[in-house]
Amino acid sequence: MEKAAIKNVFVQGAITPQFIANSIAKHQSKTQIGAHDIFLGQVRADVIDGKEVKAIDYSAYEAMANKKFHEIREATFKKYELSCMHIYHSMGRVEAGEICLFVFVSSPHRKVVFEALQYVVEEIKAQVPVFGKEVFEDESYQWKVNK
C-alpha cells in the first residue's frame, strides 16, 4: 500500500446528516466491501454546576492534529484489514444535538469493522489535540475534559 498523504479532517461547524448520507452513498460502487461501521459523536447538553451546555466551540492546532489523525489512520490500516476509513471532526461552534465527529470504516468482513472502529475512536480521544470549549446558555464557558 502506498503511503497516504496527510488529509485535513476538519469540517467547519457541525457535520450534517446530508454529509453523512452522501459519504455512505459514495461507497455503493465499492463492491468488494462487505461491511461498514460508523461512529457519530454528538454534542451533549450536559448540566455542569447547574448550567446547561448549549454548544461546544472546537479549536486545534490543525497541522499537529491532522498529523496525529494521520498516524492513527496509518496504525489502524496496519492492524486491521480495512478497505477504507474516513474521519471528519468539527471545527468551530457545534450546537447541542449536532454531530461533531464522524468516523466511517469499511472492510470485506463485519468483525473487522467493529474492532477497528472502537480502536480508532479510542485513539482519537486519547491522542488528538482538539480542544472543546463548552459554552453555557449565558455564554460563559469552560474547557472540556475528554472522558
N, C-alpha and C positions, 0 to 999 in steps of 0.2 A: 504494500500500500504506500502510495506516495505521501510525503509529508504535507499535511494540510496547512493552509495559511491561517494566520490568526484572524478570526472574524469578530466583527462588532456585534455583540449580543444585545446591545441596549436599544430599547424602543422608547420614544418619548411618551410619557403618560401611561395609562392603563393599556393592557393587552386585550383587544376586543374579541368577543365571540366570533365575529366575522373573520378576523385574522386567524384564529384557531381553526375554524371550519375550512378555510382556504388551504391551510397547511396540511390538513388531513386529506382534502380532495386531491392535492397535488401528488399524493402517494399512490393513487389508484392505478397509475400506469406502471408502477414498480411491482411487477407480478411475481418476483422472487421473494417478496416479503410475505410472511405468514402471520405476523403479529405486530401490533403496536401497543405501547403503553404511554400514558400521558400523566404528567403531574401538573396541576394548576395550583399555584399559590395565590391565595386571596387575602386581601386586607381585612382583618377582623376589627370589629367595633369593640375592642376591649374597654373595660372600665378600670381606670387606674386612679387611685386616690379620689374616687367619686366623680371623675371626669371621663367622658366617653371619647375614644379615638374616632375622629371623623375622617382622617386621611393619613397616609404616610408619604413623606416627601423624600424620595430616594436620591442619593448622590454617591459618587465614586470617583476615584482616580481611574478614569476609563481605560487608559493604556495598561495599567497594572492589573485591573480587574479582568480585562479581556484576555490578558496573558494567562491569568490563573484559570479562567474558564477554559482556555485552550489546553492547558496542562491536564485539567480534569477530563476533558474530552479525549485527549490522546491516551491517557491512562485507562479510560473506560474501554476504548477500542482494543487496547492490548489485552485487557482482562476478559472481555465478553465478545461473542460472535454477533456483532451488530451490523445491520445493513446501512443504517444512518441514524443520526442523532441531531436534534435541533434544540438550542437553548435560547430563550429570549427573556430578558429581565427589564422591568420598567426603570425609567429614569424620570425624575421629577415627581409631581404630585399624583397619587393614586387614591381615589376615594374608597371608604369602607365598602366592601362588597365587590369591588373590582379586582381583576386579575393582575398580579404583579410579577409572577414567574410562570413560565410555560416551558416545560421540558418534555420532549417528544422523542422516544426511542423506537426503533424498528429492527426486526430480525426475522429470519426464516421461521423461528420457533418461539412459542409463547413463554416458556420458562425463563429464557434468557432476558426477555424484556422486563419481567418483574424484578429480577435480581439487579439488572443493570440500572434500571430507573431509581431504585432505592439507593444504590451506591452513588449515583450522580447527584441526587438531591442532597444526601447527607454530606458529600464532599463540598458541594456549593455552600451549604450553610456553615460548614466548618472552616473553609479556606478563603472564600472570595471576599475581598474588601469592598462590600457595598454597604452603605450606611443609610439607615432609615430614621427619619425624624418623625416621631408620632405627633400629629397635630390634633389638638383637642378642639371642642366646639367654640371655645373662647379664643382660638388661635394661639394659645400658649402651646408649648411643645416640650418633649423630652426625647433624647436619643434612644432608639430601640436596642434591646439586647437580644441577640438570637438565642433561641432555646431549642 
